[in-house]
């Protein structure tokens, strides 16, 4: 009996084409019909999800996709799920789905896929990515790996994957980590160990989390403005070993006192350690006034993680969630 896979088909690049001079969006059923039967290794059920372009996706839509992927495995008995998603923000939605997957990560494969070329472009990458994603979601060897992104035959852990090229089919990388596998002949070929599973989500995620890229001369009033606008949490993208300008320190301490957690990430790759352990000096001071380490996550993913961690409630709960080694 063939594995049963759910395809959640959005209307982004992978589904975009033209009929004459008219732009059209292919439905999930039409995408499947375009794949040769010998490349389908599962019985696929389609759900079309109208999301708009991924560069304009809302946290509400991201959460809906993540929850549907989880419930398809845990509640509906699907052996795997494929989410066809726009490339611009697929890494964030995939990571959110990974953080919320819970037991579904061990019961079935959850695979996101994308494309950088429309269906009507020469050598469109969407059909191959979709076929490989379906094969991966149906393969029991992917169970336990968590949510992955399938592109260019490679399988990347949602925690590690980043879009590195918006113009070529080798658009995604997990560097410095290897892909967790690849799809060869319709089957998963494991390559490396998947990252540890994240701590359980402790309540409903919070959508209103701000992300600020720091720069020389930035003023703390910017953080105050975010708090006044209703931000429930803030992620700061610093430099080097998660350094942020001293001009922000007072505001970081104040937001923490007001119950608004401030997580500090870096535009560089850093180690999965507390802020105070990255380097002595200002890093330790930032931690002493309440800043929370992103534990090596890039800023965009630290924002997604903070959305989930805020389900734990207060600043102390968020800190404990980030300090949980995973």
Buried (B, 14 or more C-beta within 10 A) or exposed (E): EEBBBBBBBBBBBBBBBEEEEEEBBBBBEBBBEBBEEEBBBBEBBBEBBEBEBBEEBEBEBBBBBBBBBBBBBBEEEBBBBBBBBBBBBBBBBBBBBBBBBBEBBEBBBBBBBBBBBBBEBEEBBBBBBBBBBBBBBBBEEBBEBBBBBBBBBBBBBBBBBBBEEEEEBEBBBBEEBBBBBBBEEBBBEBEEEBBEBBBBBBEEBBEEBBBBEBEEEBEBEBBBEBBEEEBBBBBBBBBEBBBBBEBBBEBBBBBBEEBBBBBBBBBEEBEEBBBBBBBEEBBBBBBEBBBBBBBBBBBBBBBBBBBBBBBBEEBEBBBBBBEEEB
